[in-house]
Amino acid sequence: MPFDLNNLELTLLIFFSIVYAGYFIQSIYSTYIIQHYTKKRDVVDGSEMLTSEYLPTVALIAPAYNEEEVALESVRSLLSIQYFNVELVIVNDGSKDNTLQILIDEFQLEKGEPSYYSQLNTKPIKGIYKSKSKALSKLTIVDKVNGRKADAINAGINVSLADYYAVIDLDCILEPDTLLTLMGPVINEKEKKVVAVGGVVGVVNDCEIKGGKVTKVKSPETILPKIQVIEYFRSFILSRPAWNQKNGLLIISGALGLFERETLINVGGFSHDAIGEDMDLVIKIHKYCLEKKINYKVDFIPYPLCWTEVPPTHEVLQSQRNRWMRGTIQCMLKYRKMIFNPTYGRIGMISLPYWIISEMCAPLIEFLGLMLLIIFLVTGIFNWPYAIVLYTLIYCVSVLLSCYSIVVFYLFYNKYNTQQDLLQFLKAACLEPFIYHPRVLLWSLKGYYDYFIKKKVCWGEMKRIGFSKAKSLS
Amino acid sequence: MEQSLATKQHKLPSPNLTPIIGVAVVIALAITTIPLLDSVRHTTNDLRIDIQASHHFQTIRYACLFVLTMIWGLVTYTIIHLRKNKIRLSFFNEKQEKYQDFFSDIIVQDYQQGFEVANKTSTSLQMEDVALDENRELLLHELKEMYINIAGCEKSRLRDIYLACGFAEDLKDKIESKKWDVRKLALEEISAFELTAHYSKIKTLLDDDHQTVRHSALKFYSAKSANPISVLAHLASPLSLKEKHIITEEAKKRKDKVAYDFPALIADHPSHAKFIRKLSRIINHELRAKRAAISKKENKKKRPESIKHKKLQLSKNGLKLVSNRKSDYQKLLKELQDINNANTDKQITARRTYKLM
């Protein structure tokens, strides 16, 4: 059969239309969900549950590895969280810097009698520290041999017998009502077992922080974090609420996630060998619950509850994106038996295939497109007017999606208030396809190369610069 | 808190994107479809025309226009919305101040005249322009805020104002409203102003579609019904943690909780047995704590002061307080000397305490 260029064009156009139609349906649906949620949040006062006897106990687990720059600020922020039955577990995962010493000095910690429940296998524990001060009785610091993030979280789980575990990154700053909001679905659910809850994660770069709280949300000053803010908007606002509504969410951000104890223990906690341990855990939970026929729910709160620092430099960002891509590939291959398997319902039939096309294969498809472009240019069959219009359309649609996510964030959350910030974000949205997207594509392709050719499965190091220093550096 | 949050919502209304998206879609579709039809007609008439150059090309070109229109619409809408919000906020603040002044003036005026003899009809007349104000919801909100935070004759005066403004007449429509937040506010209104005539309507809201309304109705019903736990009969099993919390909190607030017959309740509602057992533990624990606090207080009153305590009291307050008589003074001096010369642990502790004072 001869190669028909028109058919190829038509196929590409149909593919493009389906992908973007999917994005738009998701976006509109997510907006509808956000609108309802924010309205409910404005009217309902959740704080009345704060001292309730029915509030389940929660352990906040934060693994720390070389976090001396942010450790103090973060622990202070975590200690100010509004929740009655909460304990804070910081796991020092064999840091090479002074993370542990800083915490010992600041919070008057002393080595205590370990109350350690060996529910999950972890690397050896060197010591468990408790504060001398009664006011800090809820704070526990676990010092252990380095074993990566998943291992550190599992060690934290072993220290506590709480009903729920909230797993967070130490460099995150939580809103005071984060735990209460995350527990909302657990408190209100009547029939389903809420096994995991996630929330929107915002970007804290260049924001004003006082006493471990974000006092003023501002747009980052440099272009790289600014574009990442838009990326976070698109991911958390235009996609996850819609997937969550159909119980098809495959990922709860590692920066903030709440997990039910029994389920977490039954699935074996976080996988030690996982590169993207957050995604791996959620898929594992889905698999376990669907196999055991549990009436369960993985929920998502469409509201910014947690603020995190995004990589301000290309080097760190490259390492992060490379890891994300390797994590995605690993998860999709690990759980390949679930794909198009009716036993796993929506997860197997819709969520996983969609994730494979839109996240895992997207860089490859884009790379293929670029190769075709070069071939067409070389062979001289390149139709310039057609190409220009097509690329303009793709560019416009991308900018539209970014603008839409910015607008939704602006209108519903009242976090960024100035018109100046809005225009800054719009400018970044226009620049993103030229100065940011090609690099992300390249790093993702390198992720493929590292995973399949170099067989690289380690996590890599993410260097923190600290909230106070971030501004001066940028 | 709930009220203040309601105000927040009032000030910054949730934006509705539907109109702007709708308008943008219509404009863009009009731009796209008309030339597209021409293009399709053209291709059908003349098959020799290169499809690549006409049909696809035109579609994509107009799709670009469509998308650009959408971007323009979104950005414009957001900028307008941000500006409008600022203006609305200052407008609402002004109105709020005006209403607060209005209610305060009435109360002060009635207080001066004496609440009993105050001419209520004059108030009704005064209220006419305010009652017909277009921002009735804000007026009601302010009235409710003031009503909650005030007591005595002033409170009943505010209730009169509420009735005179005709808010109670709108309640029926509000309860049957399609908007869940309106139904919730109506419930709060009935509860706050104690509008007994509407109590019967609340029972229907226990089965409301919206969780928030159901919770408010449950709270109200638990507080006002003869037995708060009787609401269990109206609730589908199982109960959410929030529902359990509401029932428990209302049960705790009641003075007649000693009368609860928990075994009988379990027999009546076997599906909620676990919850009732926990509830009984909470209530009994609270009662025990209260009793313990009372008896501790009484014991403290009855307990005679120990000798040591007396001594310390004496040393603390100085010699003047004891007596002006010489014999008493000498007696006390001896006692203090004894304390100073003491060797036993008890005496040493007493001495230390004395020195500290």
Interface residues (C-beta under 8 A of the other chain):
Chain A: L5 N6 E9 L10 L13 I28 T31 Q35 T38 K39 K40 D42 V43 V44 D45 S47 E48 M49 S52 E53 Y54 L55 P56 V186 I187 N188 E189 K190 E191 N383 P385 Y386 V389 L390 T392 L393 C396 V397 V399 L400 C403 Y404 I406 V407 V408 Y410 L411 F412 N414 N417 Q419 L422 L426
Chain B: M1 E2 L5 A6 K8 Q9 L12 S14 P15 N16 L17 I21 I51 Q52 A53 H56 F57 I60 R61 A63 C64 V67 L68 M70 I71 L74 V75 Y77 T78 I79 H81 L82 D181 K184 Q211 T212 A236 P238 L239 S240 L241 K242 E243 K244 H245 T248 E249 K278 I282
